[in-house]
Amino acid sequence: MEASKIEVKDKTPASRKLQESDSRDLLSKATKLIAMKGKKVTEFNVAKEIPEEAVAAMLGATGNLRSPTIKLGRKLIVGFNQEVFEKEFR
């Protein structure tokens, strides 16, 4: 984040495992989710309802919230993809 000059306002230590209920809570306050796994980028409109696929896209194989998870206004960005980061954080 520092390399991109992004100011981090809150960090959650990796020892605190965030799970499905935490993902749903984050999504309930968002209007859009961008979930990335490698080169695969999936966008969800979560303004009116939270699709199960959106929750699943936020969780890793262990059932914990994937990182990084970034709240940007009412948008959630989960995972990492260089092109998406360049677009969203310019």
C-alpha positions as a printed NumPy array, in Angstrom:
array([[  0.   ,   0.   ,   0.   ],
       [  2.807,   2.364,   0.821],
       [  4.306,   1.931,  -2.646],
       [  1.022,   3.155,  -4.134],
       [  0.839,   6.   ,  -1.589],
       [ -2.421,   4.661,  -0.149],
       [ -3.184,   5.828,   3.374],
       [ -4.268,   2.938,   5.597],
       [ -6.72 ,   4.078,   8.271],
       [ -7.358,   0.756,   9.988],
       [ -5.576,  -2.59 ,  10.027],
       [ -6.809,  -5.905,  11.357],
       [ -4.062,  -8.299,  12.461],
       [ -3.885, -11.634,  10.659],
       [ -4.33 , -13.379,  13.998],
       [ -7.93 , -12.125,  14.076],
       [ -9.699, -14.423,  11.642],
       [-12.615, -12.736,   9.885],
       [-15.17 , -15.193,   8.527],
       [-18.463, -15.374,   6.623],
       [-20.466, -13.288,   9.103],
       [-17.81 , -10.564,   8.95 ],
       [-17.931, -10.674,   5.143],
       [-21.711, -10.25 ,   5.177],
       [-21.393,  -7.325,   7.586],
       [-18.901,  -5.592,   5.286],
       [-21.11 ,  -6.244,   2.247],
       [-24.197,  -4.865,   4.003],
       [-22.466,  -1.466,   4.097],
       [-21.238,  -1.594,   0.49 ],
       [-22.766,  -1.053,  -2.933],
       [-20.084,  -2.764,  -5.021],
       [-17.625,  -5.623,  -4.532],
       [-14.573,  -6.24 ,  -6.701],
       [-13.164,  -9.69 ,  -5.922],
       [ -9.854, -10.794,  -7.425],
       [ -8.122, -14.137,  -7.481],
       [ -5.01 , -13.867,  -9.611],
       [ -6.054, -12.591, -13.028],
       [ -9.739, -13.383, -12.455],
       [-11.683, -10.24 , -11.526],
       [-15.377, -10.435, -10.625],
       [-17.585,  -7.46 ,  -9.829],
       [-20.828,  -7.67 ,  -7.856],
       [-23.544,  -5.077,  -7.325],
       [-24.469,  -5.55 ,  -3.665],
       [-26.542,  -2.387,  -3.219],
       [-29.906,  -4.18 ,  -3.012],
       [-29.026,  -7.763,  -2.149],
       [-25.981,  -9.843,  -1.27 ],
       [-25.56 , -12.811,  -3.62 ],
       [-24.06 , -15.98 ,  -2.118],
       [-21.438, -15.839,  -4.886],
       [-20.268, -12.454,  -3.566],
       [-19.775, -13.831,  -0.058],
       [-17.982, -16.9  ,  -1.433],
       [-15.696, -14.685,  -3.551],
       [-14.532, -12.908,  -0.386],
       [-13.562, -16.099,   1.442],
       [-10.487, -18.248,   1.019],
       [-10.268, -22.042,   1.161],
       [-10.18 , -21.977,   4.972],
       [-13.385, -19.93 ,   5.186],
       [-11.574, -16.809,   6.307],
       [-11.773, -13.396,   4.669],
       [ -9.145, -13.076,   1.946],
       [ -6.598, -10.317,   2.009],
       [ -6.094,  -7.635,   1.26 ],
       [ -9.635,  -6.429,   1.884],
       [-10.001,  -2.726,   1.248],
       [-12.964,  -0.493,   1.914],
       [-12.948,   2.436,  -0.508],
       [-16.021,   4.518,   0.233],
       [-18.935,   2.127,  -0.34 ],
       [-16.806,  -0.149,  -2.525],
       [-15.048,  -3.297,  -1.258],
       [-11.929,  -4.585,  -2.972],
       [-10.843,  -8.109,  -2.018],
       [ -7.682,  -9.779,  -3.277],
       [ -5.016,  -8.313,  -5.503],
       [ -4.719,  -7.548,  -9.195],
       [ -2.218,  -4.893, -10.317],
       [ -4.383,  -3.529, -13.142],
       [ -7.403,  -3.123, -10.864],
       [ -5.321,  -1.417,  -8.169],
       [ -3.906,   1.024, -10.722],
       [ -7.423,   1.824, -11.966],
       [ -9.065,   2.154,  -8.539],
       [ -6.295,   4.058,  -6.758],
       [ -5.165,   6.622,  -9.281]])
